[in-house]
């Protein structure tokens, strides 16, 4: 059975999201192809991870577009973003912990673009008085990524119900990001 490059990437993402140390042999088996076929698509693990990074950035950008962050309140935009990110959460969980993607000077410019869009949502929420101002938008962005990854792993391990994914992330992040009203 012939698989296209995207099918191979999706199979690799599914495996590596569960087992980040999987070998290329294991990736090939998960994709239902031979190691030689995998190497025709990707010269080695570094090339595979870079291709997964590009797929992850593409998925994340599409989720940002679908979430319509500029519409309504920032909290509502954040909830829509979490919902749109859920299908790719396991891939994001793998990517944000893959150190080789963030070492040196060759960091993919897509990450900066994504970070800027998410940070702008948090900054807008702060400016509109919806989010507390003592936490930087950059930190809130990183916290969101961390919560998405942690929840994705918890769902994969069966510690969290899949149906609770969006609620748990939004409630924990927004509960900690909401501005306190002094009485």
N, C-alpha and C positions, 0 to 999 in steps of 0.2 A: 504494500500500500504506500503510495507516494504521499508525502506530507510537504506542505509548503513551509516556508521560513517562519511565518507567523504561528502556524500550528506548533512547530518545534519550540518556538519561544514561549508560547503559552504553557506547553507541557513542562518546559524547563522552569518557568516561573512557579508553577504549581508545586513542583518538587523542591526547588530551592527555598521556597517560602516555608516549607515544613522542615527541610534539612539543608541548611546553608552550606554545609561541608560536602555535599554530594559530589561524587566524581563525575567526570565526563561519561564514563561507562554507565553510571546510574542515570544520568540525564538522557543518554541515548535510549536506554531501556524504557524509561518513563515516556519517552516520545514515540516508542514503538519502532525505532529505527536502529540501524547498526552504528557503531562508533565511527566508521569511515564516512557514512552519510552525514553524521553530525559534524564531522570535521570539514566536510564540503561546505556546510552552512557557516561554521564558526571554527577558526583555526585553533582555538584553545579556549580555556576558561575565561581568560581576560576578554577575548573577543565576544564570548557569550554574555558575560556580565555587562559589557558596554552596550550590546544590542538590547539586553533587558532594561538597561538604564534608559535608552532611547524610547523603548516601548512604555516604560513607566512614566516618563515625562509626557509622552503623547497622551496616555490615559489620564494623567493628572490634569493636563491642560484642558482636555475635553470635559472632565468633571467640573472644572472651574467655569467653563463656558456654560454648561448646562445648569449650574447652580445659580446663575444670574445674581452674583454677589451685590451688584449695585441696586437691586430692587428691594424695597422694604427696609426694615431694620437690620442692623448688623447681626444680631442674634439669629434672626430668621434666615439670613444669608448663610450663616455658619451652619445651621441645622441642615439647610439644603446641600451645602458642600459635603458634609459628613455623609448624607444619604447618597450623593452622587459618587463619593469616593469608596463606598462600601464594596462594590464589585472588584475593585483593584486594590483593596486594602492589604491583602496578603503580599502582593508584589511590592507595594510601598514599604511594608514592614521589612522585607528582604533588602530593598535598596537602601533605606536609610541607615541600615546597620552594616552595609558592605563598605568597609573602610577604604578599599582601593579607589572608590569613586570620589572620595573627598580628600585624598592626599595629593600633595604637590600642587603644581600650578595649572594642571590640565583639567580642572573641575568643569563639568559641562555647564555651559551658560544657561541652559534650560532651568537648572535648579535656582539660579538667581532670579530668573523671570517668575517662576512659581512662587518663590518666597516673597517677592515684591507684591504679587497679587494678593496673597493671603495676608501679609502684613498690612496692606492697605485696608483690608476689611477690618482688622483689629483697630487700626488707627482711626478709621471712620467711627467705629463703635465708641472709642474713647472720646473723640471730638463731639459726638452726639450725646455723651453722658451715659451711654448704655454699659460700657465696660470701665473697669477701674483703671486709673492712670498711673499707678505705681508699678505696673508690670509693662515692660516694653512690648510693642507689637512683634518684634523679632522673637522674644521669649515665648509669647503666646503662640506664635507660629510653630516654633519647635515643640512646644507642649502638645499642640494639636497633632503633629506628626507622631510624637511619642505615644499618645493615647490611641491613635489609629493603629499603630503597629502592635501595641500591647493588647488591644482588644482583638485584633485579627488573630494573634497567636493564641489568645484565650479561647476564641471560638474554635480554632483548629484543634486545640487540645481538649475541647469539650468542657472547659471550666466555665464558659459563658454561653448562653443560648444565642444563636444567630439572630433571633428576633430582638434581642436586647442591644445589639451593636450600636445603633444610632443613639438610642436613649442614654446608654451608659456614658458614651463619649461626650455627648452634648451636655448632660447634666453635670458631669464632673468638671468639664472645662468651663462651662458657663457659671456654675456655682462658685468656682474659684476666680472667675474673671469679672463677675458682676460688681459693680460699684456699690459699696455700702451706703445706705441712706442714714445719715446721722439724725437722731431724734432729740 
